Amino acid sequence: MNSIDNQLVRRLSGFGGVFPSDGYVIQPYGWDGLPEIFEVALHEGRRVALRGSGRSYGDAATGREAIVLDLSEVDKSLEIFEDQGVARCGPSLTIEELWKQTLPRGFWPPVVTGTSKITLGGAVAMNVHGKNHAQAGSFGDHVQSLDWISPNGWFRKITPNHPEFTGLVSSAGGLGLATSIDLKLKRIHSGDVEVRAQPTRGWREILSELDAGIQGSDYAVGWLNMAEDPGGLLHFASYCEEDSPATLSLEHQSLPSRVLGVPVETISKLLSTVTQTFGPNPINWAKDKSARFNHMVNPGSFVQSLVAFSFLLDYVPGWQRAYGSNGFVQLQPFVPRESAEDVFTEIAAIATSAKRRPYLTVLKRHRPDNFLLSPNLDGYSLAMDIPFQTPNDHVVRKLCEDVADLVIAKGGRLYPAKDSFLSGDQAKTMLGPRFDRFQSLKSTYDPQGLMTSDLLERWGLISVAG
């Protein structure tokens, strides 16, 4: 490849569909071709952005006028060492492709996101978490080694003992990329989890009951009707311990083709009609009331497959289209435990005042870690889906900026994989010493400043070089 002039220019966006940008999209044939791409980018004065399956909600996998490396198909290799419980994975492999190979052998990925469609390379880049974060930590906590390539030509094997391991994991594509991932798997005996549902009301009760329910549970998550006095349903799940080979089969894990008798292909259209006509209130109200009714009818626990429990977002193909043609943002603030009740109350008031109440709100409990750009702390997060009512919804923009100011002032953080609005000044304040650490690593792993993304530029994290 001598020039990018004849490469395909594509308009790309994150999963939320907002703030697209144009980039020169290249799909490498293998890792050996990356040095040449870096050399051409340097010669032509362009930067390089990384993109896997494009499931980050904001602009973490786009690069305006940059070379965008489409890594979604480059390396889907998989080798499973059953005696060690370790999978050696190509970074293009998705969580779905991984579990379909490991589950029949009695292993499950240690951390999964709400969708199974993300690549493992993306999971490393963003240090993703799941509904078991308080119990099991984040994705990086289970990585045993990485083969790492950076623009300066280094191919290195990085293990958790390496002093820069926590800096490379969660570096959001700004310091290079993993070309192979050794991941410790979770040994399981059943493909099912036992789920206990608990309705709650009010922030104090919700947070208190979430903390109490985590004890003895493998997973914990809350589905909330977002308001200043919210209602919601907490789900606590634990792995079924009895040997059940039949539940480890792919057939047992298949998601249903119908929900309440409605084909899943048409649900997004029905939801779109409801949301565009009535807004979020009917869905939030129905979700809250149905949860309480189901709890009265069946106050105990129920058994659910791992896939059905883990990947709610994969139930309905194209579910994001239910939010309308202008796209949406997912705002996910992480808030310290001691201030969470007050901050969440104020966030709900900001959303209510702006008349932009979230269509979906998910609560999780978190624990701190040392990964570079991770938002993880001893506290909670709220993941809130907020649709744009216009192509550039200034009301939502102001809402997100106000929430970010509030959260950062209280010692909280925003999640790079979800953020669409954080400014450079806000990011520098939020990151504190980690901002300087990123720049130090940048000067080592990418001294010419080639690696970029619209997110990293917006956060001011690539200004050290270039």
Secondary structure, DSSP 4 states (H G I P E B T S, - for coil): ---STTSEEEEE--TT--S-EEEEEE--SSGGGHHHHHHHHHHTT--EEEESS---SSSTT--TTSEEEE-SSS---EEEETTTTEEEE-TT-BHHHHHHHHGGGTEE-SS--S-S-SBHHHHHHHT---TTHHHH--GGGGEEEEEEE-TTS-EEEE-TTSTTHHHHTT-TTSS-EEEEEEEEPEE-S-SEEEEEEEEEESHHHHHHHHHHHHTT-SEEEEEEE-SSS-EEEEEEEEE--S--GGGGSHHHHPPPSEETTEEHHHHHHHHHHHHHHH-SHHHHHHHHHHHHHHHHH--SEEEEEHHHHH-GGGSSTTGGGGG-TT-EEEE-EEEEGGGHHHHHHHHHHHHHHTT---SEEEEEEE-----TT----SEEEEEEEEE-SSTT-HHHHHHHHHHHHHHHHTT-EE-TTT-S---HHHHHHHHTHHHHHHHHHHHHH-TT--B--HHHHHTTTTTT--
